[in-house]
Amino acid sequence: MATREITKDNLERTIAENEIVLLDFWADWCGPCKMFAPVFEKASDEHPDIVFGKIDTEAQQELSAAFGITSIPTLAAFRDGIVVFAQPGALGAPQLGQVIDAVEGLDMDEVRAKVAEQNRS
């Protein structure tokens, strides 16, 4: 599956309707973003069961602010609607593969229990 453009109009639906969503926050003027783009695109072809979304931080400033993006590229990963990873910096293919493997391998019952515990605090 190719990457898809994510906007404020389709973000919530995309996250709600898909088990795993990876988001790449980027901008056209960003050199590291341009280096990461083909790595992200290739991974999207290799993992058709995962949604790979791209958020243009210039066009989607409201989303960037909502996520607290201060450095790009930033990669965010959602599993079952929960943010399970967020980190700035361009990743190489091996590092992106490790993130994908880690997200796929999460015990979501454990994650939900930790989120519930944090929300009680």
N, C-alpha and C positions, 0 to 999 in steps of 0.2 A: 504494500500500500504506500502510495506517495504521501508526502507531508501535506497537511492542510492548514489553511490560514485560520487562525483563531481570533475572534473579535469579541467585544463585550456582548454582542448579540448571540453568539453561539457557544461561549465558554461553558456556562452552567450545564447546558444540554449535553455538550460533548463529554464533560466529566461524569455526569449522571448516567449516561447511556453506555459507557465503556468501562470495562474492568480496569484497564491500565491506560493511562494517558501521560505522555511525555511532552512537556512544553519547552520550546526554545525561545527565550526572549532575546531579540536581536535588533540591530539597526543597520541600515544600508551603509553607513559611514564607518562601521566598526570592522577593523581588520581581523581581529580574532573571530568575530562572528562569521566572516566570509571563509575563514579556514575551517570552522566547525561545521558549516552548512553541508558540505558534501559528505562528511562523516555521519551527520544526522540523517540525511537523505538516504544514504546507503543502508543504514540500520533500519529505516522505515521499510525498505524493500525486503530486508531479511526477516522482519518480524511483522507479518501482515495482521497478526492478532492484536497488535498494540497500535493505538492512535498516536501519531507523531504530529504535534501541532506547532506552528510557528506564530509568535506574537511579535509584530513589528512595534517596538517600543515608541517609535515616533508617531505612528498612526494610532496606537492604542495606549495613549499616555494614562488614561484612567485605570486600565488594567495594570500597567506597570506600577502605578502608585499603590493600587490595592494590594499588590504582591510585595511591595517594598523593594522593588528592583533599584539598586544603586550602581550596579556593575553589570556589563554585558560582555559576552553572552552569559546568560544564567539558564541553567537547566532545572526544571521542576518536574517531579514525578508524582502522579496520583495513582492510588490503587483503591478501588471501591469507594471513590469519592473523597479519600483522605490524602492530604499531602504527606508523602513518606520520604521525600528527598527534595532538597533545593540547594543549589550550589552555583556560585558564579565561576566562570572560567571555561575556556575551550577544552574539550576533552578529545583525546585520540580515540580511535576505534576500540582498542583494548579496554580503555577506561569506561567508555560508554557501554560496552558489552558487560563489564562488571556491574555497572549500575542496573542495567536491564535484568541481569541474572539475580541480583539482590532483591529487586522489586518483585520479580516473579516468585522468588523463594520465601517471601514474607509470610509469617503466620498471622493472618489478618485478625483472628480472634484475639491474639495477644496484643496486636496494634490497637484494636478497638478498646480493649481493657485499659491500656495505658492512656489512651485519649480520654476515656471516661474518668480515670483517676485524676488526670491533670485538670479536667473541667470541674471536678469537685473541690480542688484546692483553691 
